Amino acid sequence: MSAMPLAPAETLEAYGASAAGCTRCRLAQGRTQVVFGAGNPRADLMFVGEAPGFHEDKQGVPFVGQAGKLLDGLLAGVQLRREDVYIANVLKCRPPGNRDPQPDEIEACEPHLFRQIELIEPKVIATLGNFATKLLSGRPLGITRVHGQEQELTIAGRSLLLYPIYHPAAALYTPAMLKVLESDFARLPGLLGATLDPAPLEAMPEPQPAVTAPAEQLGLF
Ligand code: SF4
């Protein structure tokens, strides 16, 4: 049987396996493991957070602590599950004491993130918090100014929508932030729908049937 080209899932998996041994920055010394990312390797929607924390470092999965529970709840609020999306961080290794990522660490790690984006080919990237937003937007504007405002960008050679959102951890410290997060998450299905090829929709007869299974209809599987 002739060799088949690698499917995107296999390629992402292979890239993740190679990144597991990364020593490009000092964070390699204190980590338990590289937290590469998790979710659907063909997802239309990708989330990018900041860096692994204590629990993520131990389990090897992003967003498994308190902020992860909040993220799950926010996803459920828009009829999405973790398996529908892909979740990664700017840094793949835990900074000691959960301190902020340093500029040289972000620079060292960003090839991993850009390669993930190339392989997953998301239509929408929701950046969670300041670090991911500033890195992927290429602008110094903070999350307070830009959250909830999508912008069209070319990232890793691909045209997509960047959609900044507060980091879910913000709601752990400031409960009122949960309303803002819910409001910003509520726009995600619409943004995903806006990025789909309009041709099939135009061909459908009027009136349109109600959307009863948003995740499937958005092509998230
Ligand atoms: S943080 Fe990124 S660049 Fe640094 S060692 Fe981990 S995977 Fe490599």
Residues whose N, C-alpha, C, O or C-beta is under 5 A from the ligand:
A	BS01	SF4	A19 C22 T23 R24 C25 L27 A28 L91 K92 C93 E105 A108 C109
